[in-house]
Amino acid sequence: MKRYFLVMLLVLSGAPTAPAGSIIGTVRGVAPPGGGESGGGGGYDSRRYKFAEKIDYDHLHDFVVYIDQPLAEITPSAPKLAAVTTQKDASFEPHVLPVAVGTKVRWPNDDDIYHNVFSMSDAKEFDLGYYKQEKTPELLFDKVGRVDVFCAIHTKMHCIILVLPNPFFATAEAKGRFVIPNVPAGTYKVRAWHERLPSQTKDVTVPADGSVEVDFALGVSDLPKY
């Protein structure tokens, strides 16, 4: 709910006055055909693979849907409120945070232990150093791209800041539904993204009033075979 509210706030704070509609729909993951035994059985009966966790494509989350093109003529100015990624219980929350380029992100540590926040990504290299609760660093994300963030102390701490070219995006709900409101009328390239799956792009024409529906199914079946 907090992430959905943030997306709404980013869009509405600078909502265009031109006729606008909404992009609605669903996004889901699709298991590859012939991807091995479902559930147990076969090789998974062996103690060797007892803890080999398989991807549950029916319950993937953290899908992001966004307009994948710069919109300089209608893009609102950078949001005044910073987004937040919290370090809590030795993890980052949220795991995936989509933001419009030009957004600042705050990095509070709610734990009683030291954490370190750093990234080696091309879109943003940084190291915030070691700290507990004595400070809350804030960082500007000024280049479009995926930024993988880690903690130099704890191996399982990883999150993604997905820096997008404009504020027209949404994080899908648990059942895969998404809504991108207040999109100026026109035809756009809309991309559905997930960190573990190939993304998918569709041309979508947004009406001057009302909504247009588009659904996405992401999977690896369309990748080249070698």
GROMACS elastic network, one bead per residue, 0.5 to 0.9 nm:
[ bonds ]
;  ai    aj funct       b0    kb
    1     4     6  0.50808   500
    1     5     6  0.61090   500
    1     6     6  0.85959   500
    1   173     6  0.87803   500
    2     5     6  0.51069   500
    2     6     6  0.62167   500
    2     7     6  0.87785   500
    3     6     6  0.50289   500
    3     7     6  0.63191   500
    3     8     6  0.86909   500
    3    94     6  0.82263   500
    3    97     6  0.78161   500
    3    98     6  0.88081   500
    3   170     6  0.87374   500
    3   171     6  0.73855   500
    4     7     6  0.51896   500
    4     8     6  0.62896   500
    4     9     6  0.86366   500
    4   170     6  0.71000   500
    4   171     6  0.67216   500
    4   172     6  0.85820   500
    4   173     6  0.85371   500
    5     8     6  0.50813   500
    5     9     6  0.60841   500
    5    10     6  0.86457   500
    6     9     6  0.50254   500
    6    10     6  0.61719   500
    6    11     6  0.87197   500
    6    83     6  0.76085   500
    7    10     6  0.52308   500
    7    11     6  0.64271   500
    7    12     6  0.86355   500
    7    98     6  0.85099   500
    7    99     6  0.81735   500
    7   167     6  0.76926   500
    7   168     6  0.82085   500
    7   169     6  0.70825   500
    7   170     6  0.63411   500
    7   171     6  0.80781   500
    7   180     6  0.86178   500
    8    11     6  0.53470   500
    8    12     6  0.59844   500
    8    13     6  0.83543   500
    8   170     6  0.84286   500
    8   180     6  0.83002   500
    8   181     6  0.76876   500
    9    12     6  0.51962   500
    9    13     6  0.57451   500
    9    14     6  0.87552   500
    9    79     6  0.85979   500
   10    13     6  0.56065   500
   10    14     6  0.72421   500
   10    15     6  0.86895   500
   10    76     6  0.87840   500
   10    78     6  0.84285   500
   10    79     6  0.60120   500
   10    80     6  0.87903   500
   10    81     6  0.84798   500
   10    99     6  0.88239   500
   10   100     6  0.83334   500
   10   167     6  0.64000   500
   10   168     6  0.85900   500
   11    14     6  0.59533   500
   11    15     6  0.57615   500
   11    16     6  0.89279   500
   11    76     6  0.78911   500
   11    79     6  0.88035   500
   11   167     6  0.58891   500
   11   168     6  0.66841   500
   11   169     6  0.86915   500
   11   180     6  0.87992   500
   11   181     6  0.76155   500
   11   182     6  0.72069   500
   11   183     6  0.88226   500
   12    16     6  0.84511   500
   12   181     6  0.84968   500
   12   182     6  0.74917   500
   13    76     6  0.81038   500
   13    79     6  0.74739   500
   13    80     6  0.88963   500
   14    75     6  0.81656   500
   14    76     6  0.50153   500
   14    77     6  0.70441   500
   14    78     6  0.89145   500
   14    79     6  0.82563   500
   15    18     6  0.88787   500
   15    75     6  0.88451   500
   15    76     6  0.71013   500
   15   182     6  0.65228   500
   15   183     6  0.84345   500
   16    19     6  0.80209   500
   16    20     6  0.78116   500
   16    74     6  0.69263   500
   16    75     6  0.82621   500
   16    76     6  0.76051   500
   16   182     6  0.74687   500
   16   183     6  0.81361   500
   16   184     6  0.70775   500
   17    20     6  0.79794   500
   17   184     6  0.84801   500
   18   184     6  0.61851   500
   18   185     6  0.77939   500
   18   208     6  0.83011   500
   19   182     6  0.84622   500
   19   183     6  0.83171   500
   19   184     6  0.58159   500
   19   185     6  0.60418   500
   19   207     6  0.81923   500
   19   209     6  0.65976   500
   20   181     6  0.81132   500
   20   182     6  0.51560   500
   20   185     6  0.51450   500
   20   186     6  0.87937   500
   20   206     6  0.76369   500
   20   207     6  0.68713   500
   20   209     6  0.57663   500
   20   210     6  0.79279   500
   20   211     6  0.89316   500
   21   180     6  0.87505   500
   21   181     6  0.64852   500
   21   182     6  0.54268   500
   21   183     6  0.52989   500
   21   184     6  0.64092   500
   21   185     6  0.64154   500
   21   206     6  0.60024   500
   21   207     6  0.55501   500
   21   208     6  0.55498   500
   21   210     6  0.50730   500
   21   211     6  0.52350   500
   21   212     6  0.77095   500
   22   179     6  0.68219   500
   22   180     6  0.55468   500
   22   182     6  0.57903   500
   22   183     6  0.57953   500
   22   184     6  0.85916   500
   22   206     6  0.68903   500
   22   207     6  0.79265   500
   22   209     6  0.79963   500
   22   210     6  0.64092   500
   22   212     6  0.63838   500
   22   213     6  0.85049   500
   23   178     6  0.81029   500
   23   179     6  0.57819   500
   23   180     6  0.50402   500
   23   181     6  0.65061   500
   23   182     6  0.86903   500
   23   183     6  0.75095   500
   23   204     6  0.83337   500
   23   205     6  0.89812   500
   23   206     6  0.69239   500
   23   211     6  0.57083   500
   23   212     6  0.51978   500
   23   213     6  0.59811   500
   23   214     6  0.73327   500
   24   177     6  0.75062   500
   24   178     6  0.56666   500
   24   180     6  0.63792   500
   24   181     6  0.82879   500
   24   211     6  0.67844   500
   24   212     6  0.61945   500
   24   214     6  0.63887   500
   24   215     6  0.82543   500
   25   176     6  0.81499   500
   25   177     6  0.57447   500
   25   178     6  0.56693   500
   25   179     6  0.69000   500
   25   212     6  0.81809   500
   25   213     6  0.50267   500
   25   215     6  0.51072   500
   25   216     6  0.79538   500
   26   172     6  0.75969   500
   26   175     6  0.80617   500
   26   176     6  0.50365   500
   26   178     6  0.60322   500
   26   179     6  0.89254   500
   26   213     6  0.84533   500
   26   214     6  0.70276   500
   26   216     6  0.62238   500
   26   217     6  0.84212   500
   27    63     6  0.71603   500
   27    64     6  0.86556   500
   27    65     6  0.82028   500
   27   172     6  0.72682   500
   27   175     6  0.85691   500
   27   176     6  0.50572   500
   27   177     6  0.66823   500
   27   178     6  0.77824   500
   27   192     6  0.71963   500
   27   214     6  0.88003   500
   27   215     6  0.57985   500
   27   217     6  0.57970   500
   27   218     6  0.75546   500
   28    57     6  0.78717   500
   28    58     6  0.74810   500
   28    59     6  0.85571   500
   28    60     6  0.74525   500
   28    61     6  0.84414   500
   28    63     6  0.79120   500
   28   175     6  0.83882   500
   28   176     6  0.60067   500
   28   215     6  0.84847   500
   28   216     6  0.64277   500
   28   217     6  0.50580   500
   28   218     6  0.62306   500
   28   219     6  0.88194   500
   29    56     6  0.89612   500
   29    57     6  0.52777   500
   29    58     6  0.66693   500
   29    59     6  0.82167   500
   29    60     6  0.66588   500
   29    61     6  0.89354   500
   29   194     6  0.86500   500
   29   197     6  0.77976   500
   29   216     6  0.85144   500
   29   217     6  0.56591   500
   29   219     6  0.59269   500
   30    33     6  0.89181   500
   30    57     6  0.60184   500
   30    58     6  0.76678   500
   30   217     6  0.62000   500
   30   218     6  0.57607   500
   30   220     6  0.79714   500
   30   221     6  0.86599   500
   31    34     6  0.88281   500
   31    35     6  0.72400   500
   31    55     6  0.84582   500
   31    56     6  0.82541   500
   31    57     6  0.57902   500
   31    58     6  0.83451   500
   31   218     6  0.87612   500
   31   219     6  0.63520   500
   31   220     6  0.78241   500
   31   221     6  0.83976   500
   32    35     6  0.53648   500
   32   219     6  0.65138   500
   32   220     6  0.61242   500
   32   221     6  0.56903   500
   33    36     6  0.84071   500
   33   221     6  0.72369   500
   34    37     6  0.80649   500
   35    38     6  0.81788   500
   36    42     6  0.88272   500
   37    40     6  0.68548   500
   37    41     6  0.66863   500
   37    42     6  0.66249   500
   37    43     6  0.82501   500
   37    44     6  0.80477   500
   38    41     6  0.78153   500
   39    44     6  0.83408   500
   39    54     6  0.85895   500
   40    43     6  0.82388   500
   40    44     6  0.55746   500
   40    45     6  0.64748   500
   41    44     6  0.54390   500
   41    45     6  0.53438   500
   41    46     6  0.88077   500
   42    45     6  0.59321   500
   42    46     6  0.81220   500
   43    46     6  0.57365   500
   43    48     6  0.87844   500
   43    49     6  0.74157   500
   44    47     6  0.76336   500
   44    48     6  0.79795   500
   44    49     6  0.55086   500
   44    50     6  0.64298   500
   44    52     6  0.80677   500
   45    48     6  0.84503   500
   45    49     6  0.74138   500
   45    50     6  0.71538   500
   46    49     6  0.57567   500
   46    50     6  0.64853   500
   47    51     6  0.81917   500
   48    51     6  0.78482   500
   48    52     6  0.83873   500
   49    52     6  0.50162   500
   49    53     6  0.85346   500
   50    53     6  0.82984   500
   53    56     6  0.89904   500
   55    58     6  0.88040   500
   55    59     6  0.87327   500
   55    60     6  0.81167   500
   56    59     6  0.56289   500
   56    60     6  0.65158   500
   57    60     6  0.54301   500
   59   174     6  0.79958   500
   59   175     6  0.82292   500
   60    63     6  0.79041   500
   60   174     6  0.84130   500
   60   176     6  0.88936   500
   60   194     6  0.88753   500
   61   172     6  0.75556   500
   61   173     6  0.78190   500
   61   174     6  0.63954   500
   61   175     6  0.84572   500
   61   176     6  0.76717   500
   61   194     6  0.81967   500
   62    95     6  0.77931   500
   62    96     6  0.62674   500
   62    97     6  0.87615   500
   62   171     6  0.65821   500
   62   172     6  0.67646   500
   62   173     6  0.82445   500
   62   174     6  0.84519   500
   62   193     6  0.86976   500
   62   194     6  0.67217   500
   62   195     6  0.81807   500
   63    96     6  0.86711   500
   63   170     6  0.85760   500
   63   171     6  0.58849   500
   63   172     6  0.55046   500
   63   173     6  0.83497   500
   63   176     6  0.76434   500
   63   192     6  0.70451   500
   63   193     6  0.57442   500
   63   194     6  0.50294   500
   63   195     6  0.80511   500
   64    96     6  0.87402   500
   64    98     6  0.73967   500
   64   162     6  0.89232   500
   64   169     6  0.71405   500
   64   170     6  0.58166   500
   64   172     6  0.61169   500
   64   178     6  0.85835   500
   64   191     6  0.82250   500
   64   192     6  0.58385   500
   64   193     6  0.51882   500
   64   194     6  0.66123   500
   65    68     6  0.89578   500
   65   168     6  0.87279   500
   65   169     6  0.55892   500
   65   170     6  0.54680   500
   65   171     6  0.64753   500
   65   172     6  0.73703   500
   65   178     6  0.75988   500
   65   179     6  0.88379   500
   65   180     6  0.82621   500
   65   190     6  0.70097   500
   65   191     6  0.56276   500
   65   193     6  0.61979   500
   66   164     6  0.77719   500
   66   166     6  0.84032   500
   66   167     6  0.82861   500
   66   168     6  0.58862   500
   66   170     6  0.64322   500
   66   171     6  0.88019   500
   66   180     6  0.78895   500
   66   189     6  0.85277   500
   66   190     6  0.56002   500
   66   191     6  0.54756   500
   66   192     6  0.66714   500
   66   193     6  0.83135   500
   67    70     6  0.83619   500
   67   164     6  0.84342   500
   67   165     6  0.79688   500
   67   166     6  0.73485   500
   67   167     6  0.84490   500
   67   168     6  0.59696   500
   67   169     6  0.64771   500
   67   188     6  0.65294   500
   67   189     6  0.57977   500
   67   191     6  0.62221   500
   68   164     6  0.75524   500
   68   165     6  0.68099   500
   68   166     6  0.80597   500
   68   168     6  0.89897   500
   68   188     6  0.77426   500
   68   189     6  0.56511   500
   68   190     6  0.56580   500
   68   191     6  0.59665   500
   68   201     6  0.83088   500
   69   164     6  0.87486   500
   69   165     6  0.62440   500
   69   166     6  0.75873   500
   69   188     6  0.76554   500
   69   189     6  0.68473   500
   69   190     6  0.84240   500
   70    73     6  0.88580   500
   70    75     6  0.81183   500
   70   164     6  0.88865   500
   70   165     6  0.52601   500
   70   166     6  0.63081   500
   71    74     6  0.56878   500
   71    75     6  0.54168   500
   71   165     6  0.76069   500
   71   166     6  0.65758   500
   72    75     6  0.53175   500
   72    76     6  0.84828   500
   72   166     6  0.84046   500
   73    76     6  0.88227   500
   74   184     6  0.80266   500
   75    78     6  0.87594   500
   75   165     6  0.89993   500
   75   166     6  0.61524   500
   75   167     6  0.72048   500
   75   168     6  0.87837   500
   76    79     6  0.81043   500
   76   166     6  0.81812   500
   76   167     6  0.77172   500
   77    80     6  0.86672   500
   77   102     6  0.84985   500
   78    81     6  0.89024   500
   78   100     6  0.75763   500
   78   101     6  0.75840   500
   78   102     6  0.54966   500
   78   103     6  0.60883   500
   78   104     6  0.89282   500
   78   167     6  0.87983   500
   79    82     6  0.72306   500
   79   100     6  0.83730   500
   79   102     6  0.78450   500
   79   103     6  0.63286   500
   79   104     6  0.83759   500
   80   103     6  0.81909   500
   80   104     6  0.86411   500
   81   103     6  0.82142   500
   81   104     6  0.78013   500
   82   103     6  0.64878   500
   82   105     6  0.52833   500
   82   106     6  0.64338   500
   82   138     6  0.81591   500
   83    97     6  0.84149   500
   83    99     6  0.76692   500
   83   103     6  0.72495   500
   83   104     6  0.62820   500
   83   106     6  0.61895   500
   84    93     6  0.85203   500
   84    94     6  0.85140   500
   84    97     6  0.84944   500
   84   104     6  0.85269   500
   84   105     6  0.53326   500
   84   107     6  0.61966   500
   84   108     6  0.77106   500
   84   138     6  0.89346   500
   85    92     6  0.64462   500
   85    93     6  0.55431   500
   85    94     6  0.61077   500
   85    95     6  0.83041   500
   85    97     6  0.75786   500
   85   105     6  0.69744   500
   85   106     6  0.62814   500
   85   107     6  0.53468   500
   85   108     6  0.70800   500
   85   159     6  0.87408   500
   86    91     6  0.81203   500
   86    92     6  0.56256   500
   86    93     6  0.51351   500
   86    94     6  0.72874   500
   86   106     6  0.79866   500
   86   107     6  0.57257   500
   86   108     6  0.52392   500
   86   109     6  0.61026   500
   86   110     6  0.69676   500
   87    90     6  0.64169   500
   87    91     6  0.56034   500
   87    93     6  0.64106   500
   87   107     6  0.71975   500
   87   108     6  0.62625   500
   87   110     6  0.58283   500
   87   111     6  0.68458   500
   87   115     6  0.78004   500
   87   157     6  0.88220   500
   88    91     6  0.54668   500
   88    92     6  0.63918   500
   88    93     6  0.71431   500
   88   108     6  0.88165   500
   88   109     6  0.65630   500
   88   110     6  0.52215   500
   88   111     6  0.54485   500
   89    92     6  0.83108   500
   89   110     6  0.79726   500
   89   111     6  0.63474   500
   90   111     6  0.73463   500
   90   113     6  0.86387   500
   90   115     6  0.80566   500
   90   154     6  0.71964   500
   90   156     6  0.80358   500
   90   157     6  0.65667   500
   91    94     6  0.88253   500
   91    95     6  0.82695   500
   91   151     6  0.89647   500
   91   154     6  0.86307   500
   91   156     6  0.72941   500
   91   157     6  0.50247   500
   91   158     6  0.72373   500
   91   159     6  0.84083   500
   92    95     6  0.57935   500
   92    96     6  0.89423   500
   92   150     6  0.88635   500
   92   157     6  0.63382   500
   92   158     6  0.66057   500
   92   159     6  0.60331   500
   93    96     6  0.79116   500
   93    97     6  0.86044   500
   93   159     6  0.78011   500
   94    97     6  0.61571   500
   94   159     6  0.73420   500
   94   160     6  0.86243   500
   95   158     6  0.71717   500
   95   160     6  0.62043   500
   95   161     6  0.84400   500
   96   159     6  0.58722   500
   96   161     6  0.60492   500
   96   162     6  0.71456   500
   96   171     6  0.89998   500
   96   195     6  0.88011   500
   97   159     6  0.79825   500
   97   160     6  0.62614   500
   97   162     6  0.60470   500
   97   163     6  0.84458   500
   97   171     6  0.86219   500
   98   160     6  0.82034   500
   98   161     6  0.58524   500
   98   163     6  0.59794   500
   98   164     6  0.69609   500
   98   169     6  0.78648   500
   98   170     6  0.80185   500
   98   171     6  0.76900   500
   99   102     6  0.83144   500
   99   103     6  0.63478   500
   99   104     6  0.87107   500
   99   105     6  0.87307   500
   99   141     6  0.84292   500
   99   161     6  0.71809   500
   99   162     6  0.62031   500
   99   163     6  0.51302   500
   99   164     6  0.59954   500
   99   165     6  0.88022   500
   99   166     6  0.83957   500
   99   167     6  0.72003   500
   99   169     6  0.84578   500
  100   103     6  0.58600   500
  100   141     6  0.84257   500
  100   142     6  0.88319   500
  100   144     6  0.81933   500
  100   162     6  0.83926   500
  100   163     6  0.56781   500
  100   165     6  0.59765   500
  100   166     6  0.51626   500
  100   168     6  0.81710   500
  100   169     6  0.85246   500
  101   104     6  0.88618   500
  101   140     6  0.87183   500
  101   141     6  0.60780   500
  101   142     6  0.52894   500
  101   143     6  0.60826   500
  101   144     6  0.59501   500
  101   145     6  0.89202   500
  101   163     6  0.55083   500
  101   164     6  0.55840   500
  101   165     6  0.56620   500
  101   166     6  0.66199   500
  101   167     6  0.80866   500
  102   140     6  0.64451   500
  102   141     6  0.55393   500
  102   143     6  0.75939   500
  102   163     6  0.86009   500
  103   139     6  0.84196   500
  103   140     6  0.58754   500
  103   141     6  0.56623   500
  103   142     6  0.71694   500
  103   163     6  0.84631   500
  104   138     6  0.64359   500
  104   139     6  0.52841   500
  104   141     6  0.60185   500
  104   142     6  0.85976   500
  105   137     6  0.84206   500
  105   138     6  0.55341   500
  105   139     6  0.53035   500
  105   140     6  0.64215   500
  105   141     6  0.74745   500
  106   136     6  0.65201   500
  106   137     6  0.58098   500
  106   139     6  0.64561   500
  107   117     6  0.81089   500
  107   135     6  0.89931   500
  107   136     6  0.56630   500
  107   137     6  0.55124   500
  107   138     6  0.62859   500
  107   139     6  0.81944   500
  108   132     6  0.84416   500
  108   133     6  0.70828   500
  108   135     6  0.73637   500
  108   137     6  0.70186   500
  108   138     6  0.88272   500
  109   112     6  0.81075   500
  109   113     6  0.85533   500
  109   114     6  0.81682   500
  109   115     6  0.72879   500
  109   131     6  0.76342   500
  109   132     6  0.57599   500
  109   133     6  0.55159   500
  109   134     6  0.87381   500
  109   135     6  0.82409   500
  109   136     6  0.72689   500
  110   113     6  0.87454   500
  110   132     6  0.76263   500
  110   133     6  0.65725   500
  111   114     6  0.75958   500
  111   115     6  0.83607   500
  111   132     6  0.69148   500
  111   133     6  0.75256   500
  112   132     6  0.64042   500
  112   133     6  0.75224   500
  113   131     6  0.82324   500
  113   132     6  0.59927   500
  113   133     6  0.87985   500
  114   130     6  0.60556   500
  114   131     6  0.52881   500
  114   133     6  0.85916   500
  114   153     6  0.81661   500
  115   129     6  0.80525   500
  115   130     6  0.55573   500
  115   131     6  0.58784   500
  115   132     6  0.65756   500
  115   151     6  0.62278   500
  115   152     6  0.74494   500
  115   153     6  0.65328   500
  115   154     6  0.77551   500
  116   127     6  0.76415   500
  116   128     6  0.64549   500
  116   129     6  0.52681   500
  116   131     6  0.66903   500
  116   132     6  0.89696   500
  116   150     6  0.76737   500
  116   152     6  0.55323   500
  116   153     6  0.67015   500
  116   154     6  0.86509   500
  117   126     6  0.81016   500
  117   127     6  0.59867   500
  117   128     6  0.53350   500
  117   129     6  0.65103   500
  117   130     6  0.76179   500
  117   149     6  0.66871   500
  117   150     6  0.58317   500
  117   151     6  0.50058   500
  117   152     6  0.70742   500
  118   125     6  0.74071   500
  118   126     6  0.53852   500
  118   128     6  0.61077   500
  118   129     6  0.76121   500
  118   148     6  0.85952   500
  118   149     6  0.56641   500
  118   150     6  0.55762   500
  118   151     6  0.63583   500
  118   152     6  0.73162   500
  119   122     6  0.88566   500
  119   124     6  0.68797   500
  119   125     6  0.51652   500
  119   126     6  0.54303   500
  119   127     6  0.66252   500
  119   147     6  0.69282   500
  119   148     6  0.59739   500
  119   150     6  0.63101   500
  119   151     6  0.87705   500
  120   123     6  0.86243   500
  120   124     6  0.70758   500
  120   126     6  0.69699   500
  120   127     6  0.87753   500
  120   147     6  0.79969   500
  120   148     6  0.74312   500
  120   149     6  0.78211   500
  121   124     6  0.54123   500
  121   125     6  0.55442   500
  121   126     6  0.86523   500
  121   145     6  0.87446   500
  121   146     6  0.73406   500
  121   147     6  0.53208   500
  121   148     6  0.61731   500
  121   149     6  0.81258   500
  122   125     6  0.64782   500
  122   145     6  0.79644   500
  122   146     6  0.82465   500
  122   147     6  0.75446   500
  123   141     6  0.81970   500
  123   142     6  0.82256   500
  123   143     6  0.55664   500
  123   144     6  0.64532   500
  123   145     6  0.53596   500
  123   146     6  0.65167   500
  123   147     6  0.60878   500
  123   163     6  0.83588   500
  124   141     6  0.70271   500
  124   142     6  0.81416   500
  124   143     6  0.72024   500
  124   145     6  0.84341   500
  124   146     6  0.85425   500
  124   147     6  0.62796   500
  124   148     6  0.88866   500
  125   147     6  0.83397   500
  126   139     6  0.89955   500
  127   130     6  0.89793   500
  128   131     6  0.83696   500
  128   137     6  0.71519   500
  129   152     6  0.89217   500
  130   152     6  0.87250   500
  131   134     6  0.69025   500
  131   135     6  0.71680   500
  131   136     6  0.87686   500
  132   135     6  0.72878   500
  132   136     6  0.89369   500
  133   136     6  0.71961   500
  141   144     6  0.79872   500
  141   161     6  0.87995   500
  141   163     6  0.70361   500
  142   163     6  0.81105   500
  143   163     6  0.69354   500
  143   164     6  0.84106   500
  143   165     6  0.84856   500
  144   162     6  0.78464   500
  144   164     6  0.53939   500
  144   165     6  0.59481   500
  145   161     6  0.83713   500
  145   162     6  0.61492   500
  145   163     6  0.51282   500
  145   164     6  0.67105   500
  145   165     6  0.86574   500
  146   160     6  0.67923   500
  146   161     6  0.61175   500
  146   163     6  0.61441   500
  146   164     6  0.86238   500
  147   159     6  0.83696   500
  147   160     6  0.55648   500
  147   161     6  0.50522   500
  147   162     6  0.62383   500
  147   163     6  0.75138   500
  148   158     6  0.70553   500
  148   159     6  0.60089   500
  148   161     6  0.65947   500
  148   162     6  0.85954   500
  149   157     6  0.81846   500
  149   158     6  0.55568   500
  149   159     6  0.52401   500
  149   160     6  0.59596   500
  149   161     6  0.75237   500
  150   153     6  0.87896   500
  150   154     6  0.82223   500
  150   155     6  0.80393   500
  150   156     6  0.82573   500
  150   157     6  0.56265   500
  150   159     6  0.67178   500
  150   160     6  0.89469   500
  151   154     6  0.56338   500
  151   155     6  0.70939   500
  151   156     6  0.82027   500
  151   157     6  0.56399   500
  151   158     6  0.69941   500
  152   155     6  0.74704   500
  152   157     6  0.86545   500
  153   157     6  0.85583   500
  154   157     6  0.57555   500
  155   158     6  0.80457   500
  160   195     6  0.86169   500
  163   166     6  0.88490   500
  164   167     6  0.72735   500
  164   168     6  0.86791   500
  164   169     6  0.81872   500
  165   168     6  0.86695   500
  166   169     6  0.78142   500
  167   170     6  0.89840   500
  168   180     6  0.62147   500
  168   181     6  0.76538   500
  168   182     6  0.82398   500
  168   183     6  0.69355   500
  169   179     6  0.82148   500
  169   180     6  0.57630   500
  169   181     6  0.86667   500
  170   178     6  0.62039   500
  170   179     6  0.63063   500
  170   180     6  0.57453   500
  170   181     6  0.89769   500
  171   176     6  0.88390   500
  171   177     6  0.87129   500
  171   178     6  0.65569   500
  171   179     6  0.83975   500
  172   175     6  0.76152   500
  172   176     6  0.50898   500
  172   177     6  0.53100   500
  172   179     6  0.78788   500
  173   176     6  0.51265   500
  173   177     6  0.53261   500
  173   178     6  0.63324   500
  174   177     6  0.74647   500
  180   183     6  0.71140   500
  181   211     6  0.86028   500
  182   185     6  0.89969   500
  183   186     6  0.83955   500
  183   206     6  0.71764   500
  183   207     6  0.88398   500
  183   208     6  0.87566   500
  184   206     6  0.72604   500
  184   207     6  0.80750   500
  184   208     6  0.70111   500
  185   205     6  0.74246   500
  185   207     6  0.51301   500
  185   209     6  0.79135   500
  186   204     6  0.82549   500
  186   205     6  0.55482   500
  186   206     6  0.52967   500
  186   207     6  0.69219   500
  186   208     6  0.79672   500
  187   203     6  0.67279   500
  187   204     6  0.54842   500
  187   206     6  0.61106   500
  187   207     6  0.88869   500
  188   202     6  0.82159   500
  188   203     6  0.56247   500
  188   204     6  0.53443   500
  188   205     6  0.63308   500
  188   206     6  0.78011   500
  189   201     6  0.63387   500
  189   202     6  0.56833   500
  189   204     6  0.62771   500
  189   205     6  0.88997   500
  190   200     6  0.82928   500
  190   201     6  0.54598   500
  190   202     6  0.53901   500
  190   203     6  0.62041   500
  190   204     6  0.65229   500
  191   199     6  0.67494   500
  191   200     6  0.55289   500
  191   202     6  0.65219   500
  191   203     6  0.88966   500
  191   216     6  0.88924   500
  192   198     6  0.89987   500
  192   199     6  0.55937   500
  192   200     6  0.53596   500
  192   201     6  0.64569   500
  192   202     6  0.86772   500
  192   216     6  0.67712   500
  192   217     6  0.86648   500
  192   218     6  0.79228   500
  193   196     6  0.88095   500
  193   197     6  0.74321   500
  193   198     6  0.72824   500
  193   200     6  0.69392   500
  193   201     6  0.89755   500
  193   218     6  0.81465   500
  194   197     6  0.54452   500
  194   198     6  0.72239   500
  194   199     6  0.66047   500
  194   218     6  0.80670   500
  195   198     6  0.80542   500
  195   199     6  0.86329   500
  197   218     6  0.63046   500
  197   219     6  0.58838   500
  197   220     6  0.65349   500
  198   218     6  0.65035   500
  198   219     6  0.64592   500
  198   220     6  0.64454   500
  198   222     6  0.88062   500
  198   223     6  0.81882   500
  199   218     6  0.65672   500
  199   219     6  0.84058   500
  200   216     6  0.72271   500
  200   217     6  0.79841   500
  200   218     6  0.66874   500
  201   216     6  0.86311   500
  202   214     6  0.83469   500
  202   216     6  0.86977   500
  204   212     6  0.77847   500
  204   213     6  0.86627   500
  204   214     6  0.76225   500
  205   212     6  0.73174   500
  206   209     6  0.82630   500
  206   210     6  0.85008   500
  206   211     6  0.68360   500
  206   212     6  0.59858   500
  207   210     6  0.64343   500
  207   211     6  0.65006   500
  207   212     6  0.70213   500
  208   211     6  0.85926   500
  218   221     6  0.89186   500
  219   222     6  0.72898   500
  219   223     6  0.86704   500
  220   223     6  0.55953   500
  221   224     6  0.83805   500
  222   225     6  0.86863   500
